[in-house]
Amino acid sequence: MSSLSQLTDEEKQQWLKDKYQVATKFLADKGLVTVSVSDADSRYIIPLFSVWKLNLIDKSSVWVIAGDLPTDYIETTAAKDAREAVRHFSYKWQLQADQLLQAGIAEQQEFANILISRAENLYKIFTKDEIW
């Protein structure tokens, strides 16, 4: 994908649409049905990742992260805003990676390394006030 400055508005909109579809399909695969998105609370760092606040059919809400990283979700009670959700995903992935590495399953080592890398990058983004 081209760098952000080279993306047209149409490419940015398509990227957002694609990540929204990834996020809602991910939730649907978990049995969670999305009814709407809270645009005001969601954040997008194109082309890296999107953090969506999605409202579910059961009247609850979740944060979903999608992009150039694993797709994941947490309850909105775990983070008050998108920035805190990014930090939460960073910590969550570090813990998951540690568990995978301790399990010593060779097939999981590559995924653990991906989690560690993405978690570190997320935390760097979390710390940059100018982004938020």
TAGI-V407098 format. One record per backbone hydrogen bond with DSSP energy under -1.0 kcal/mol. CO is the residue of the C=O (numbers start at 1). NH is the residue of the N-H. E is the energy in kcal/mol with one decimal. If there is no record, write none. Layout:
# TAGI-V407098
co	nh	e
CO	NH	E
CO	NH	E
This chain:
# TAGI-V407098
co	nh	e
3	6	-1.4
4	7	-1.3
8	12	-2.4
9	13	-2.5
10	14	-2.3
11	15	-2.4
12	16	-2.5
13	17	-2.5
14	18	-2.8
15	19	-2.6
16	20	-2.4
17	21	-2.2
18	22	-2.2
19	23	-2.6
20	24	-2.7
21	25	-2.3
22	26	-2.4
23	27	-2.1
24	28	-2.5
25	29	-2.6
27	30	-1.1
27	32	-2.7
28	31	-1.9
33	57	-2.5
36	55	-2.9
37	39	-1.2
38	42	-1.6
43	51	-3.3
45	48	-2.1
45	49	-2.0
48	68	-3.4
49	45	-3.3
50	66	-2.1
51	43	-2.4
52	64	-2.5
53	38	-3.1
54	62	-2.3
55	35	-3.2
55	36	-1.5
56	59	-1.9
60	56	-3.2
61	76	-1.8
62	54	-2.7
63	74	-2.1
64	52	-3.0
65	72	-1.6
66	50	-3.0
67	69	-1.7
72	65	-2.5
74	63	-2.8
75	78	-1.7
76	79	-1.0
81	85	-2.1
82	86	-2.2
83	87	-1.8
84	88	-2.5
85	89	-2.8
86	90	-2.1
87	91	-2.4
88	92	-3.0
89	93	-2.7
90	94	-1.8
91	95	-2.3
92	96	-2.4
93	97	-2.7
94	98	-2.4
95	99	-2.3
96	100	-2.5
97	101	-2.8
98	102	-2.4
99	103	-1.7
105	108	-1.6
106	109	-1.2
108	112	-2.4
109	113	-2.3
110	114	-2.0
111	115	-2.7
112	116	-2.4
113	117	-2.4
114	118	-2.8
115	119	-2.7
116	120	-2.4
117	121	-2.1
118	122	-2.7
119	123	-2.3
120	124	-1.9
121	125	-2.0
122	126	-2.7
123	127	-1.9
125	128	-1.2
127	129	-1.0
128	131	-1.5
